[in-house]
Amino acid sequence: MSNAVFYHAGCPVCLGAEQMLINALDRNKYQLESVHLGEQADRIAAAEAAGVVSVPALVLDDQVFHINFGAALTALKS
């Protein structure tokens, strides 16, 4: 089983994308983890290391998919 990590900041666009991913991903193939970077700031470094530059973003099989530009990671560090 592969891992999928959805990074977001809790905005309405992010939460909508999260719901779509929960409903769309095949749970027999992917284990989805949702990371709210506004509440889990300690995970920002891991998101950056994975190649995430803005949220919402999905990291799937080590590939980053930026879904929509909601907030830059640099804005979440402040």
N, C-alpha and C positions, 0 to 999 in steps of 0.2 A: 504494500500500500504506500502511495506517495503522500507527501505532506503538501498542504496548501496553506499559506499564511496570508490573511487579509489584514492589512494595516489601514487604520482610519483614525479620524479625530473626533468622531461622534456627531458630525454635522448631519443634517437631513439627507444630503446626497450620499454621504458615506453609509448611513443606516439603510437607505434604500438599496444601495449596491450590495450591502451585506446580506439583506434578505434575499435578493436575487441569487446571490452565490449559494446561500444555504439551500435554496430550492433547486438550483441548476446542477451543482456538482454531484457526480456519482459517488456516493459514500462508500461504495465497494472499491473504488479506485483511489479516492483522496480523503485524507483526514484533514478537515478544515479547522484552523485555529484563527480566531478573530482577536486582533490586538488593537485596543483603543489607546493610541499613543498619548492622548491627553491625560489619561489615567495611569498609563504605564510608561512614563517617560524614560525609565531605565531600559526600555526596549528600542529606543531611537537608534542607538549605535548599531544594533543588529539589523535594523531596517536599512540603515545606510550601507552597511557592509554587504547586504543582499542586492544593493543597487537602487533602492527606493529613494526618489528625490522629492516626491509629493504624494499626498494621500487624497483620495483612496487609491490603494494599489494592492494588487494580488501578486504574490510570489508563488509560482507554480512550477515545480520541477526545476528550481533554481533560475527561472526566467521571470523577469518583472513585467507586469502589465499595469501601466498607469491608466486607471479607468476614467478619471476626470480630474482636472486640476482644482482641488478644494483648498489645500494648504501646503506650502512648502515645508519640508522637515525643519529647515532653519527657523521658521516661525514657531514651531512647536518647542524648540529649545529654550525660548525666552521665558 
